[in-house]
């Protein structure tokens, strides 16, 4: 059964996020190190939290894997990806691992 990893970057006072670096460099690292285990990726840039409400998140990355074993293998190869975080943000991301149901 497919599983997803969502990496969620919350907005906080003083938080920074370099969207260009994230899209062009960080996601390339994801593809290089974790890519053989990934089925698909989707990156969403936060624009708003509703009408006239600022975005609560800088970005959300959704990565889909065939199963838990593929996720585990990808996470085992993710060292360089995790080490790259300070190059584009100063926030600690939240993660959600879930079962894909639709």
C-alpha positions as a Markdown table, in Angstrom:
| # | Residue | x | y | z |
|---|---|---|---|---|
| 1 | Unk | 0.0 | 0.0 | 0.0 |
| 2 | Unk | 1.4 | 3.4 | -0.9 |
| 3 | Unk | 2.6 | 5.7 | 1.9 |
| 4 | Unk | 3.4 | 9.4 | 1.8 |
| 5 | Unk | 5.9 | 11.6 | 3.6 |
| 6 | Unk | 4.8 | 15.2 | 4.0 |
| 7 | Unk | 7.4 | 17.7 | 5.1 |
| 8 | Unk | 5.7 | 20.8 | 6.4 |
| 9 | Unk | 7.6 | 24.1 | 6.9 |
| 10 | Unk | 5.6 | 26.3 | 9.4 |
| 11 | Unk | 5.8 | 30.1 | 9.3 |
| 12 | Unk | 6.9 | 31.6 | 12.6 |
| 13 | Unk | 8.1 | 35.0 | 13.8 |
| 14 | Unk | 11.5 | 35.6 | 12.2 |
| 15 | Unk | 11.4 | 32.4 | 10.1 |
| 16 | Unk | 13.0 | 32.5 | 6.6 |
| 17 | Unk | 12.6 | 30.2 | 3.6 |
| 18 | Unk | 14.4 | 30.5 | 0.2 |
| 19 | Unk | 11.9 | 29.1 | -2.2 |
| 20 | Unk | 14.3 | 29.3 | -5.2 |
| 21 | Unk | 17.0 | 27.3 | -3.4 |
| 22 | Unk | 14.4 | 24.8 | -2.2 |
| 23 | Unk | 13.0 | 24.2 | -5.7 |
| 24 | Unk | 16.2 | 24.3 | -7.7 |
| 25 | Unk | 18.8 | 22.8 | -5.3 |
| 26 | Unk | 17.2 | 21.0 | -2.3 |
| 27 | Unk | 14.7 | 19.1 | -4.4 |
| 28 | Unk | 17.5 | 18.0 | -6.7 |
| 29 | Unk | 19.2 | 16.5 | -3.7 |
| 30 | Unk | 16.0 | 14.7 | -2.8 |
| 31 | Unk | 15.9 | 13.3 | -6.3 |
| 32 | Unk | 19.6 | 12.3 | -6.2 |
| 33 | Unk | 19.6 | 10.6 | -2.8 |
| 34 | Unk | 16.1 | 9.4 | -2.3 |
| 35 | Unk | 14.8 | 9.3 | -5.9 |
| 36 | Unk | 15.2 | 5.6 | -6.7 |
| 37 | Unk | 12.6 | 4.9 | -4.0 |
| 38 | Unk | 10.1 | 7.7 | -4.8 |
| 39 | Unk | 7.0 | 7.3 | -6.9 |
| 40 | Unk | 6.1 | 11.0 | -7.1 |
| 41 | Unk | 6.7 | 14.4 | -5.5 |
| 42 | Unk | 4.6 | 17.5 | -5.1 |
| 43 | Unk | 5.8 | 20.8 | -3.6 |
| 44 | Unk | 3.3 | 23.5 | -2.6 |
| 45 | Unk | 4.4 | 27.0 | -1.9 |
| 46 | Unk | 2.2 | 28.6 | 0.8 |
| 47 | Unk | 0.3 | 31.7 | -0.4 |
| 48 | Unk | -2.6 | 32.1 | 2.1 |
| 49 | Unk | -4.4 | 30.3 | 4.9 |
| 50 | Unk | -7.8 | 31.4 | 3.6 |
| 51 | Unk | -9.4 | 34.6 | 2.4 |
| 52 | Unk | -7.4 | 37.5 | 3.9 |
| 53 | Unk | -5.4 | 35.2 | 6.1 |
| 54 | Unk | -1.6 | 34.9 | 5.7 |
| 55 | Unk | -0.1 | 31.5 | 4.9 |
| 56 | Unk | 0.7 | 29.4 | 8.0 |
| 57 | Unk | 3.3 | 27.4 | 6.0 |
| 58 | Unk | 6.2 | 28.4 | 3.8 |
| 59 | Unk | 5.9 | 25.1 | 1.9 |
| 60 | Unk | 4.6 | 21.5 | 2.0 |
| 61 | Unk | 6.4 | 18.7 | 0.2 |
| 62 | Unk | 4.5 | 15.5 | -0.4 |
| 63 | Unk | 6.5 | 12.5 | -1.4 |
| 64 | Unk | 4.8 | 9.2 | -2.3 |
| 65 | Unk | 6.4 | 5.8 | -2.0 |
| 66 | Unk | 5.2 | 2.4 | -3.1 |
| 67 | Unk | 5.2 | 1.0 | 0.5 |
| 68 | Unk | 6.8 | 1.4 | 3.9 |
| 69 | Unk | 9.9 | -0.5 | 2.7 |
| 70 | Unk | 10.5 | 2.1 | 0.0 |
| 71 | Unk | 10.0 | 4.9 | 2.5 |
| 72 | Unk | 12.5 | 3.2 | 4.9 |
| 73 | Unk | 15.1 | 2.9 | 2.1 |
| 74 | Unk | 14.6 | 6.5 | 1.1 |
| 75 | Unk | 15.0 | 7.7 | 4.7 |
| 76 | Unk | 18.1 | 5.7 | 5.0 |
| 77 | Unk | 19.6 | 7.6 | 2.1 |
| 78 | Unk | 18.3 | 11.0 | 3.3 |
| 79 | Unk | 21.4 | 12.2 | 5.3 |
| 80 | Unk | 22.6 | 14.7 | 2.7 |
| 81 | Unk | 19.0 | 16.0 | 2.3 |
| 82 | Unk | 18.6 | 16.6 | 6.0 |
| 83 | Unk | 22.0 | 18.3 | 6.2 |
| 84 | Unk | 20.9 | 20.8 | 3.6 |
| 85 | Unk | 18.0 | 22.3 | 5.6 |
| 86 | Unk | 20.0 | 25.2 | 7.0 |
| 87 | Unk | 20.9 | 26.3 | 3.5 |
| 88 | Unk | 17.3 | 27.4 | 2.8 |
| 89 | Unk | 15.4 | 27.8 | 6.1 |
| 90 | Unk | 15.8 | 28.4 | 9.8 |
| 91 | Unk | 12.7 | 26.5 | 10.9 |
| 92 | Unk | 12.4 | 23.0 | 12.0 |
| 93 | Unk | 10.0 | 21.2 | 9.6 |
| 94 | Unk | 7.2 | 19.0 | 10.8 |
| 95 | Unk | 6.7 | 15.6 | 9.2 |
| 96 | Unk | 3.7 | 13.4 | 8.6 |
| 97 | Unk | 4.0 | 9.8 | 7.4 |
| 98 | Unk | 0.6 | 8.6 | 6.2 |
| 99 | Unk | -1.2 | 5.9 | 4.3 |
| 100 | Unk | -2.3 | 7.0 | 0.9 |
| 101 | Unk | -6.1 | 6.4 | 0.7 |
| 102 | Unk | -7.1 | 8.4 | -2.4 |
